[in-house]
Amino acid sequence: MRARVNKVLSALMVGLMLTAGAPAWSQGQPQDQAPATKTLRYAFLIAETGFDPAQITDLYSRTVASGIFEAPLQFEYLARPFRMKPATAAEMPEISPDFKTFTFKIKPGIYFSDDPAFKGRKRELVAADYIYALKRHYDPQWKSGNLYILESAKILGLSELRKELMAAKKPFDYDREVEGLKLIDRYTFQIRLGEPTPRFLYNFADGSFTGAVAREVVEMYGDKIMAHPVGTGAWRLADWRRSSRIVLEKNPNYRDEFYDEQVPDDAPAAIKAQVAQLKGRKLPMLDRVEISIIEEAQPRWLSFLNKQGDMLDQLPAEFATIAIPNNRLAPNLAKQGIQMVRYPRADVSVSYFGMENPVVGGYTPDKVALRRAISLAIDLDKEIRILRRGQAIPGQSVISPGAWGYEPGFKSEMSDYDLERARALLDTFGYVDKDGDGWRDLPDGSPLLLTYHTQPDQVSRQSNELWRKNMDAIKIKIEFKTAKWPENLKSSRAGKLMMWGVGWSAGAPDGDTFLALGYGPNKGQANHARFDLPAFNGLYEKQRALPDGPERLQAMTDAKKLMVAYMPYKVHAHRTFTDMAHPWVKGYQRNIFMRDFWRFVDIDTAAQPKQQ
């Protein structure tokens, strides 16, 4: 694991193009001038859905929520290999030897940001807030997309309480005590699980999932809570124009936290110099974060080049050849002092088949053959060269590099491009042209028509064109239905889509989150394909309970092979990303398991162009 993480670090560090020995940026203003407001401006490429930890699952909503809400733990920003440290916790939790009991102690004196729900009083964070936040995922009212994670760990009594109240058609009872969640004292709570879960702790380094929520805030805003996030984090929501603009401002109640990040010994000198200049600074160093939603690649890229944005989150792949030829920063950008960070995210890009759909779903040999034939007709080499501009590697399984369980030498049919084999499978199982119109039909003679759901952006349109050409090659008719990403997400979770292409990113350095895509009880949550195979479910449960080691790795490998054989997901690629920042942005790095990087970034306001 350490060797793999060191490779990730090396790739990231090599890509960072900073100028060593640059002068220190301005630390203050003349005494007769007020300090300039430090604002970081950048753009998301996909719209958010809201900011309630009990309801959100998409990356962009979770990125914002991670800055507002705090889990007990956090990943260290610069540490490699990746490791956790306390956030609101007073110390690392006490874990029982059997990995079934976790005891958290919270620091006293941490406060939520001010809100009318508190009626003018300062509201201290207490252990009961974490218990309440966890229970909210079990409340059917919120339709938590992350409930599967907690239910898989079998927190004692909570699933039973949920089922009991749903059967009785009663509201969720937050005051009912359960064996698995115990309030020990004002600042201490304990979680007890029904089975060993060695990596359960990772969930408590994600504020967008297990972040503390104040009950009185939820009760005040009710169904509008997605627009009223109130947490203990460094930021609070100042303005939100749905699918257009998100503004965060510094939380005045944020406790005294100071920059104390440690860079690895093998980090470049330029990075060490920047970190040294930030040491001891009070966090956050910025005053505001302004996020625009720019879905099309070209305007997002031009916004950065025109200095309307201070950084670029994910260089659009179509501009890779001009911005990073041969994966090196272009000379014209380097002359401007632009910084580049390249990194492989623990991520997978997939297209799924709705396993309950009458056309592409099912477990009979003919349905498996159809999905495998479609997979074999996908030209991944062309997709990576043309659509992704070389910024990806073919996927052999759902588990990505950077996650425990990824095997660099693992090779499967998932990446094969073989039109002859695809046609042979279709012919053998009766998918032939029965009515003479030139297109294959279903074995019963009815039309075979694939419906692929997509988004109204240029990259999606290019992807659709590749899909059409690939299906034309094996004479399968395909149509595309376009909707905004949040709309597709909602329909997908309800099991209404035949096929859809999505990305999945890990929140922790472990492959379990990728195998969760195929676990039957996760239908409508992580498992968008609604795959439900008893043999796979058993392997998933086995690996989840085992400590890291050869036995767990074998169970994960066997599970991966079943996903290849039944093909509920066509795994396309694992992507490499490039972020860029203008020279006045200081301290930017990429920790793929920490979304709220804004705390650790500073702006040289003297060098930053004035906003119009």
N, C-alpha and C positions, 0 to 999 in steps of 0.2 A: 504493500500500500504506500509506504513512504517513498519508494522509488517512483511509483506512478505520479504521486503528488509533486515530487521534485521535478518531474518532466513537465507537468502543468505549469509550475512556477517558472521553469526555465523558458518555456515558450512565451509566457506573459512578460517576463523581464526583458527578454531579447527584443520584444516588439516595442518597448517603451523608448521613445526617441526624445530624450531630454538633453538640454545643454548643460554640461557640468560647469560648475563654477559661476553660474548666473548670479547676478546681484540679488540680494534679499529684496523681496517686495515690500511695499510700504506697510508699516505696522500701525500707523496712526495718521492724524491730521494735525495741522498747526492748531495751537491752542485757541485761536480766535475763530475756528471753523468747526461746525458740527461734523462728526464722523459721517462719511458717505455710507449710504445703505448698501450693504453687500448682498447682491441678488444673483443667484445662479439661474440661467435660463437654458432650457433644452426642451426636447420634444419626445413624446411617445409616438410610436408608429401604429398603435392600436388603442382604441378608446377604452376607458375604464367602465366599470359597472356600478361602483359605489365603494363604501369604505367601512363596512361592518364585518369584523372578523368571523362572525357566525354565518355569513352568507357568501362571501367572495371566494373565488377560486382562481381567477385570471391573474396573470403575472403583473399587469399594470395597476390594477386596483390594490393588489397585495404590496406592490412597491410603495405606494403612497401610505397605505395602512401601517406598513413597517416603521415609518417615521413617526407615526402618531401614537401607536400602541406599543407597549413593551412586554415581552415575555420575561420570565425570571432570568434567562440566560441569553447570551449572544455569542456569535463567532467573533474572534479577534480579526480586526480588519486586515492586517498585513501578515499575520502569522502563517507560515507554511512549514510542515503540513497544517491543514486546517484544524483549529482547536477552539473549544468553547471556554467562556469565562462568565462570571456572574454579571448580570445587568441590574435588575432590581433585587436579585437574591443577595443575601449577605455573604454567602459562600456557596461553593458547589454543593448540590444536594447530596443527602445521605441515601445510598442505594443498598438495598439488602443483597446478600450474596446470591440469592436466587432470581434477581432481576424482577421481582414482583412488587416491591414496596419502595416508593420514592418520597423522601421528606424534604420539603423546601422551606427555608427560612428567608423572609423578606426583610429588607432594610427598613427601619423606621424612618420617618421624615421625608418620604417621597410623596409628591402631590400631583393630582390630576390638574390639567389645564382648567382655567375658570370656565364655568358654564352656568346659564340660568337655572339648570336643574339642581345646582348646589345652593341656591337661594342666598348667594353672597358669602358663603362660608368656604374656607379652604378645605378641600376634601382630600384626606390622606389615603394613600394606597394601603390596603390591608389584605391579609391572606384570603378573606372571604371573597374578595373581588375575583381572584383566580378561580375559586370554586364556582362562582356564578358564571364566569366566562366559559368554563368547560361545560357546565350544564346546558348552556344556551345551544350548543351544538346538538344536543339530544332533543331539543324542543322542536316538534314538527313545524311550528309556525315559521321558523327561519329557514327550513329546507337546507341545512348545512351541506355543502359539497365536500366537506372534510370529515364528516361524521365517521366515514369508513375507517379512518386512521385510528380513532379512539375506540370504535367498536371492535376493530381487529385486535386491539390490545386487551379488550375485555376488562374495562374498569368495572369492578364488582358492583352490581346492583343498578347501574345506570341504564343499560339496555332493557333490563327487566322493567324498570320504572316507566321507560318510554312506551314499551309495548302495552303495559297495563293501562296507562292513561289513554293511549290511542284506542284501545279496544273499548274503553268506557266512554270515549268521546269527551274526555275532560281536558282542560288546559294543563300544560306541564306544571308540576308542583315543584317550584324551586326551593321550597322550605323543607321538603321531605329529605331526611338524611339517608344516605346510602353508605354501604360498607366501604365502597371504593374511594370516597372523597370525605376526608375527615378534617375538620377545623381543630387544630391542636391548641392554638392560642391566637391572639390578635395578628401575629406576624408569621405563623407557621401553619402549613397545611400538608396533608399526606395523601398520596394516591396509592391505592392497592389494586393490583391487576390479577386476573384470573389465571394467567399463564405467564411464563418467563418472556420478557420482551427486552432483550439486551440493548437495543438501540432506541428505546422509547424516549430517552432523554433528548434526542435531537429535536423532537417536536417543541421543546420548551426554549428553543433559540429562535423562534419565529413569532414575532409580535403580531403579524397579520393573521395568525391562526390561534395561538394560545395567549395573546396579549390580554392584559387586565382590562375589564370593562366595568364601569360603575352601574349598578342596577338602577339607580334613580334616573340616570341619563336615558337608558333604554325605555323605562316606563314613561318618561316624559315625552319622548319622540315617537315611540311605537313603530308603526310601519314606515316612518320617515327616517329611521335611524341610519340608513345608508348614507344620508346627507349630513349627519350630525355626529361625526366621530369625535370622541372625547377620550384622550388617553393621558398617560404620564410621560410620553416620549418628548423628544427635543422639539417637535413641531406640532402646530395646530392648523386646522384648515381655516384659511382666511377667505377664500373665494373659490367657488366651483360653478363652472358653466359646462354642463354635461356634454361630453364628447368634444369639448373645445378647449377648455382652459382650467387648470388646477393651480391654485396659489397656496403655498404653505408659508407660515411665518413662525419665527422663533417663539417657543412657549416660555413666557416669563416665569412660570413656576418650575421650570426644569432645574433640577438639582445641580450642584457644583460637580461637574465632571471635566476632566482635563485630558488633553491629548497625551497619551503615553504609549503609543504604538511602537512595536519592536520590529525592525526589518530583519529578514534573514541575513546571515553573514555573507552569503554569496550574492546579495543584491548589488546592482550597479551603484557606483559612487554618487551619481546624480540623484538617485532615489534617496540614498542615505542623507544627502545634503538637505533635500526638501523636508524629510522627516525631522531632521535635527532642528530646522528652523521652526517647525510647528510644535515641538516639545513644550509641554506646560501650558499651552493655550487653552482657554476655557472653551468648552464645547456647548453648542455648535458655534462655529466661527462665522457662518453666514447669518444674515437676517431674514432672507426670503428665498424661496425656491419657486420659480414660475415654470410650469409645465404646459406646453401646448400639445394639442393632438393634431399631428400632421401625418395622415395615413399614406399619402403618395410619396414615393421615394425621392423624386426630383426636387419638389419644394422643400422637403426636409433637409436634403443635402445643400441646396442653395441657401437656405436659411442659416446654416452653419457657416458656409463660405462667406456670406455677406455679413457675418458677425452679429446676426440677430439672435443667435444662440451661442452660448459660451462653450458648450460641449455637444458632441454627437453621440448618442447612445445607439450603437449598432450602425456602422457604415452600411448603407444599402449595397447589396452584393453587386448590383449592376454598375456601380461606380468603382469597384475594387481595382479594375485594370488601370484606371487613371489615377486613383488616389494612393494605391499601394501596389504598384507594379512589382511582380515577383515577391509580393508580401513585404516590401520595404516602402517606407514613407516616400512619396514623390518629392523630388528636389524642390519644386516650387512651394510645397507645403512646409517642408523642413525649413526653408528660408524664412518663413513667417513665424517660426517658433512653435508650430503646431505639434502637439504631443500625441503619440499613438500608443494604444494599449491593445495588444492582440491576445486572445485567450480562447481556449476551447471551453465552452459552457458544458456542464453536465446536463445534456439535453438531447432529445431525439425528435426528429420530424417524421410524422406518420400520416398515413391515410387509413381510416378505419372502415370496416364493413359492418353494418348493423346486423348483428347475429340473430336478431328477431325479425329481420326484414324477409318477406317471402321470396324475394328475388336472389339476394346475395347471402342471406343468413342460413343457419342450419348446420348440422353436424354429419349429415349423410355424405357418402363418398362423392355424389354428383355436385353437392354444394361446396365441399372442400376443393374439388377439382376446379370449379369455376373461379374461386378466389385465388387459387395457386396459379391458374392460367393468367389471370389478370396481372398478378404480381410478376410473373415471368415476362410479361410484355412491356413492363416499365423499364425504359432505358435509363438507368441511374447514371451511367457515365455521361450521357448527353445532358441530363438534368443538372448534374453537378457542374459541368463545363459551361452550359449556356445560362441556366436559370440562377445558379448559385455562384457563378464565376470562380469556381474552384475553391470556394470557402467552405468546404465540407468534406467528409469522408463517407463512403457507403456504409450503411448500417447492416450488420449481420444479425442483430437481435435488438430488443428494446433497450437493453442496458447500455448506458453511454460511457465513454471514457471519463475518468475522474470519479467514478462511483465504484464502491466495493462490489465485486461480482462481475466487473467487465474483464473479459479475457481477450487480449490483443490478438491471439492466435486463433480465436474461434471463427470458423467459416461455415456459412450455411447457404441454403438456396435463396435466402431473403434478398441477396444482392445479385442473383443471377439474372441475366437478360438472355432469353432463349425463345425466340418466336416459334421455332419448330416444335419445341416441347410444349409450348402453350397451345398451339393449334392441335397437337396430338391429344392433349388432355381434353380439350373441348370436343373434338371429334369422338373420342372414346366414350364420353359420357352423354352424348346425344345433343350437344349444343351446336346444331348445324342449321343451315338455311333451308327451312322446310317450305317456305312460300315463294321462293325464287326472287326475293327483292334485293338480294346481295348481302343481307345482314343475318347473323346467326339468331336463331330462336331458342327458346327454352325447350327442354326435352319433350314437353307436352304439346309443343307446337305454337304456344302463345309467344308474343314478341318479347325479346330480351332487350330491355332498355335500362342502362345504368343512369342514376341520377346522383350527380356529385354536387355537393353544396359548397359555396365559395363566397368570396368577398369582392366588393367593388373597387379593388386597387390594381395597379399595373402588374405587380408581381403575381397576384392571383390570376389575372388574365393570361399572363405568359405561362403559368403552370397549367391552366385549363387547355391551352393550345397544345402543350406537350402531351397531356392526357388524351386529347382527341386524336392526335397522330398515333400514339401508342395503341389505342383501341381500334383505330381504323386498320392498323396492321394485322389485327386478328379478327376483323369484321364484327366487332361488337359496337353497337350504337350507344352513345353516351350523350347526356344533356347536362347542362349546368344551371343551377338555381342560385341566384345571388341575393345576399342579405348582409347587413352589417354584422360584424363579428359578435357583439353581445346577443343579437337575435339568434344567430346560429348556435351559440353556446346554450341558450335557454332551450331551444328545440332539441339540441343534442342530448342534454341531460334528461329530457323527457322521452328519449328514445324514438324521436320522430324522423330522424335523418337516415337515408340509406347509406351514404358515404360522405365523409368530410375529412379534410386535411388539417391537422393541428400539430403544434409543438408541445412537448412536455419537458419541464425543467425540474431538476431535483432541488429540494431545499436543504439537503444534507448529503454528505459524501457517501451515499449508500445506494445499492441497486434495488432495494426493496420498493422504493417509490415507483420504479419502472415496471416491476413485475405486478405491482398493484393495478396496473392498467388491465390485466387479464383476470383478476380475482373476482369470482362470481358475485359475492356479497357486495362488491363495490359498484354494481350496476347503477348508472345514473349519477355517479360521483366520479371517481377516477376512471372507471371502466365504461367509457363512452361506447365501445363496441358491444357491450352487454354480453361478453363472452362468459360462458359458465360451463366449464368442463371439470367434473369431479377429480380427475387425475391431476389436473393443473392446480385446482384448489388445495388438494392435499399437499402437493410439493410447496406451494406458496406458504401454507401454514407451518410446514416443517422448517423451512429455512428461516422464517420469521422468529421462531423460538430458539434457534441455535446461536451460539456465539460464533464470531468470525473464525473460520478455519476450513480445512478441506471438506468436512462433511457438509457444511452449509454451502460451500461453493459447488459441490456436486449436485445438491438439490436445486440450486439456482440454474445450473447448466441444463439439467433435465427439464426444468420448467421452460427455459428459453426454447428448447428443442420442440416442445409441444406447441408453443406459440408459432413457431415456424411451420410446423406440420399442418396445423389447422388454419393458419393465416387469418385471424380476426383483425390483425393490423398489418398493413404493408409498411414496413419500416423503410424509409427513404434514406435518411442521412443523419449524421451527427455534425452539427455546424460549428465552424470557427468564426468568432465575432471579432470585430475591430471597433474600438471606441476612439474618439478623438476629442481633444480639448485645446482651446486657444491658450497661449502662453500665460495669460493672467489667471488661469485656473491653477491652483496650487494644491498639491497633495492628492490628486486623483489617482486611484488605482481601482482594480476590479477584483472584488471578492465575490465569487459566483454564488456563495451561500449567505451573503449579506446584501440585502437590497437597499437599505437606507445609508448609502455612502455619504450623503450630504453632510452628516455631522463632522466628517473628517476632511472636508474640503474648505479652502479659503479662496478669496478673490482679491486680486490686486486692483483695487478700484481706480488707482491712478492710471493703470494701463488699459483697463476695460473701457471700450467705447461708450460714450454717453448714450443712453436710450433716447430715442426720438419721441 
